[in-house]
Amino acid sequence: MGRFICGRRSKWIVLGLWIVILVLTAPLAGQLSSVEKNDNSAWLPGGAESTQVIELSRTFQPDDIAPAIVIYERPGGVTPADLAKAQADAAEMKSVPGVTGEIVGPIPSEDKQAIELIVPVKIDEDGWEALPDIAEQIRQVAEGGATVYLAGPVANAADSADAFAGIDGTLLYTTLIVVAIILLVTYRSPVLWLLPIVSAGVALMVSQAVIYLLAKYADLVVNAQSSGILTVLVFGASTDYALLLVARYREELRRHEDRHEAMQFALHRAGPAIIASGATVAIGMSILTLAELNSTSGLGPVAAIGIVVGLAAMLSLLPALLVICGRWLFWPVKPRFGTAEPTATGFWARLGTRISRRPRTVWIATALALGAMALGLLQLNATGLTSAEQFTSEKPSVVAEQVLARHFPAGGGQPVTVIADADAAAQVRSAFAAVPGISEVAEPVIKDGLALIDGTQTDAPDTKAAQQTVERVRDAVHAVPGANAKVGGTSAALLDINNANDHDNRLIIPLVLAVVLVILALLLRAIVAPLILIATVVLSFAAALGVSALVFRHIFDYPAEDTSFPLFVFVFLVALGIDYNIFLMTRVREEAQTHGTRKGALIGLAATGGVITSAGIVLAGTFAALASLPLVAFVEIGFAVAFGVLLDTMIVRSILVTALNLDVGRHMWWPSKLDRRKPDETPLSASEPELTH
């Protein structure tokens, strides 16, 4: 296959095939946003009780309805004119596109300083993308008297939609700039950096087209979150694979006069490691499909498709482009045939020599330092973000919620909803009303054998206290015989999301570790090495999470993390971080067959240390691009993954794993034949690594 990809004539066929694929898929890639689903069903757990309530509530209101809460505030006290205006506004708001049903209010507050309108808004096929315009029209109708604020799910969703607006473009351009700068510094060539970026850009377009088709015709769930992460993931992982391939190609160009032959050897040597890395990431991401949370399970296939397409582009399109262009791409430092490989005496070779003098001391000290970093986990608070905490800057809906809480019951406008069999409506209502945390319960609405009962909470709906109230309500109404009662609403949905995330953490994290362990065992044909590598991965993840928690608490001043934060960081760090294990250890194994494990470890570090570090910086830079978004959850994921990747490449892979290789020696490969080789006799501290063909 490598001979075809980089053949003298066939390279043009490979390029032509990719051009045809790009022409066919580019128009489809641009339509991905049109199939995104950002409504409740795209984020909630599929079988959760709150999701069932949403479906059952269609008996009472066939459309998806969310409230917009309009607050008129006058600190000196609202006037009869304010009340009359609110009454007139309620009538006028009925003509705003999207407003449906009966508007509740005007309701004066007990302190006589505010008036409330609850405006039901239909969530149509345009989803939350239409909410900013609807919210703005409602606000315009209300303005002109007392100070006006817009709160509730519609206002919050409108602010979220504004935050996500242009997310694809923002991430794409930020990622492109970051990758371009890093590749320019890495290659020190004014031209070479373009080919990995072009190849990654093609991979992104093709993967977006494939995902669009699956979303449109196979019910794949895609939302703004998974679409944004796709951009970062494809560019980050694809550029990593490009760096490894180009580094090996540059080595082979010094050994082969014919660039086509050099690329063939580069693909033969580096291809298996790149394929193993890509397969590990794709399989790791695919495990996310087992998640209960729809937004998490939908991310699995989206990410896996991006990785597979990126892998294909970097092992076919990029090699073809490299051999078509020739050695001049590396100008001004062109790898000339017959010249010495500079990595043999470079920084990483010298570092390996120093580690080899006291490898046990090095790995114990490094492990203790990482363990100390992991103590920051005591500060981790992945219990979820409230509406006020989810944005990096203060949004109008957040201010409005604060105003609402000053004048009205905290749970007003976003009730706890119970749906039960109509025959048990009275008993259910009594049980519902007796629950601590519920201040008021409406009369049941009966239709088609079902009863809908709304209750107002004493706590704000996005708080932990409100979720605890929901748990008490569920316990109370579930105990009513024959009622088949189910509890939903905003607080219930948040509770179900948090519970689903807890379930997903317990299920997916062990599965990903098991899959990675099996892949490493098959690739390295050993048991000891994979177990040691998995231990370093877990330690690296814990250290990254610990430091991130400390930074969020004491530098960024974030009070909490999203409940999905540990899982996402784990999957990205482990699935992507294992790349660096594979890059390093496959090279160490290759060299160990000739030189023994201890010397092979130094040769492997010298040969791959630079490219692994460069790859880590690129991947960290692409995930850091998530910090350009005004959403705390994205900033937290971006920082934690970026820091974790840098920690992984610069400390864990380069120092900890190398020291373990040197200390454990040939026993790393037990029970393979390499374990039975005689130990190296040359004192490594007195010798420099020598790269071999």
Secondary structure as UniProt FT lines:
FT   HELIX           2..5
FT   TURN            8..9
FT   HELIX           10..29
FT   TURN            30..31
FT   HELIX           32..35
FT   HELIX           40..43
FT   TURN            46..47
FT   HELIX           49..56
FT   HELIX           57..59
FT   STRAND          65..73
FT   TURN            75..76
FT   HELIX           80..93
FT   TURN            94..95
FT   TURN            97..98
FT   STRAND          104..108
FT   TURN            110..111
FT   STRAND          114..122
FT   TURN            125..126
FT   HELIX           127..130
FT   HELIX           131..142
FT   STRAND          147..151
FT   HELIX           152..164
FT   TURN            165..166
FT   HELIX           167..187
FT   TURN            190..193
FT   HELIX           194..217
FT   HELIX           224..253
FT   TURN            254..255
FT   HELIX           259..286
FT   HELIX           287..290
FT   HELIX           294..312
FT   HELIX           313..317
FT   HELIX           318..325
FT   HELIX           327..330
FT   TURN            331..332
FT   TURN            337..338
FT   HELIX           342..345
FT   HELIX           347..357
FT   HELIX           359..374
FT   HELIX           375..379
FT   HELIX           387..389
FT   HELIX           396..407
FT   TURN            410..413
FT   STRAND          416..421
FT   HELIX           422..424
FT   HELIX           425..433
FT   TURN            436..437
FT   STRAND          438..441
FT   STRAND          445..447
FT   TURN            448..449
FT   STRAND          450..457
FT   TURN            461..462
FT   HELIX           464..478
FT   TURN            481..482
FT   STRAND          486..488
FT   HELIX           490..524
FT   HELIX           528..554
FT   TURN            563..564
FT   HELIX           565..595
FT   HELIX           597..624
FT   HELIX           625..628
FT   HELIX           632..647
FT   HELIX           648..657
FT   HELIX           658..664
FT   HELIX           665..669
FT   TURN            670..671
FT   HELIX           673..676
FT   HELIX           684..686
//
